[in-house]
Amino acid sequence: MPPSMDGAIVQAVRLRKVYRGANEVEALRGIDIEVERGEMIAIVGPSGSGKTTLLNCLSGLDSFDGGKVIVDGQDLSAMSDRARSQCSPRSRTWRSRSCSRTSTRVSPAGAP
């Protein structure tokens, strides 16, 4: 059944990500976010505050240590790495199969 056009396209509940190494860094601490279909948001904050980590976890590019992420009705937290890599909702066109066959340069808006 295709996803409903109403409701959240992305939802995170108590999202947690920890980087482990010489020092343990808790990059995301219990993040809750819901983005409705058609809604435009901005993720802002100082360098090192977890913006990229959050986006990577929400898109399925990075694993997370706790919580739940639901994208277009699919629970990423319940998927294997392989299943997540094969999941490509309409909202993630950068993961389309055509990207693997050709190289495409993406420039910031207004850049030549």
Contacts in CASP RR format, 6 or more apart in sequence:
PFRMAT RR
TARGET T0000
AUTHOR 0000-0000-0000
METHOD contacts of the structure
MODEL  1
MPPSMDGAIVQAVRLRKVYRGANEVEALRGIDIEVERGEMIAIVGPSGSG
KTTLLNCLSGLDSFDGGKVIVDGQDLSAMSDRARSQCSPRSRTWRSRSCS
RTSTRVSPAGAP
3 72 0 8 1.000
3 73 0 8 1.000
3 89 0 8 1.000
5 37 0 8 1.000
6 37 0 8 1.000
7 36 0 8 1.000
7 37 0 8 1.000
8 34 0 8 1.000
8 35 0 8 1.000
8 36 0 8 1.000
8 37 0 8 1.000
8 70 0 8 1.000
9 35 0 8 1.000
9 36 0 8 1.000
9 37 0 8 1.000
9 38 0 8 1.000
9 39 0 8 1.000
9 71 0 8 1.000
9 72 0 8 1.000
9 89 0 8 1.000
9 91 0 8 1.000
10 33 0 8 1.000
10 34 0 8 1.000
10 35 0 8 1.000
10 58 0 8 1.000
10 69 0 8 1.000
10 70 0 8 1.000
10 71 0 8 1.000
10 72 0 8 1.000
10 91 0 8 1.000
11 33 0 8 1.000
11 34 0 8 1.000
11 35 0 8 1.000
11 68 0 8 1.000
11 69 0 8 1.000
11 70 0 8 1.000
12 31 0 8 1.000
12 32 0 8 1.000
12 33 0 8 1.000
12 34 0 8 1.000
12 54 0 8 1.000
12 57 0 8 1.000
12 58 0 8 1.000
12 67 0 8 1.000
12 68 0 8 1.000
12 69 0 8 1.000
12 70 0 8 1.000
13 32 0 8 1.000
13 67 0 8 1.000
13 68 0 8 1.000
14 30 0 8 1.000
14 31 0 8 1.000
14 32 0 8 1.000
14 66 0 8 1.000
14 67 0 8 1.000
14 68 0 8 1.000
15 28 0 8 1.000
15 30 0 8 1.000
15 31 0 8 1.000
15 32 0 8 1.000
15 33 0 8 1.000
15 54 0 8 1.000
15 57 0 8 1.000
15 58 0 8 1.000
15 64 0 8 1.000
15 66 0 8 1.000
15 67 0 8 1.000
15 68 0 8 1.000
15 69 0 8 1.000
16 26 0 8 1.000
16 28 0 8 1.000
16 29 0 8 1.000
16 30 0 8 1.000
16 31 0 8 1.000
16 64 0 8 1.000
16 65 0 8 1.000
16 66 0 8 1.000
16 67 0 8 1.000
17 26 0 8 1.000
17 27 0 8 1.000
17 28 0 8 1.000
17 53 0 8 1.000
17 57 0 8 1.000
17 62 0 8 1.000
17 64 0 8 1.000
17 65 0 8 1.000
17 66 0 8 1.000
18 24 0 8 1.000
18 25 0 8 1.000
18 26 0 8 1.000
18 27 0 8 1.000
18 65 0 8 1.000
19 25 0 8 1.000
19 27 0 8 1.000
27 50 0 8 1.000
27 53 0 8 1.000
28 50 0 8 1.000
28 53 0 8 1.000
28 54 0 8 1.000
28 57 0 8 1.000
28 64 0 8 1.000
30 67 0 8 1.000
31 54 0 8 1.000
33 54 0 8 1.000
33 58 0 8 1.000
35 41 0 8 1.000
43 51 0 8 1.000
43 54 0 8 1.000
43 55 0 8 1.000
44 51 0 8 1.000
45 51 0 8 1.000
53 62 0 8 1.000
56 62 0 8 1.000
57 63 0 8 1.000
57 64 0 8 1.000
57 69 0 8 1.000
58 69 0 8 1.000
58 71 0 8 1.000
59 71 0 8 1.000
59 92 0 8 1.000
60 69 0 8 1.000
60 71 0 8 1.000
60 76 0 8 1.000
60 84 0 8 1.000
60 87 0 8 1.000
63 81 0 8 1.000
64 77 0 8 1.000
66 77 0 8 1.000
67 77 0 8 1.000
68 75 0 8 1.000
68 76 0 8 1.000
68 77 0 8 1.000
69 75 0 8 1.000
69 76 0 8 1.000
69 77 0 8 1.000
70 76 0 8 1.000
71 87 0 8 1.000
71 89 0 8 1.000
71 91 0 8 1.000
72 89 0 8 1.000
72 90 0 8 1.000
72 91 0 8 1.000
74 87 0 8 1.000
74 89 0 8 1.000
76 84 0 8 1.000
76 87 0 8 1.000
79 87 0 8 1.000
88 95 0 8 1.000
88 96 0 8 1.000
94 106 0 8 1.000
END
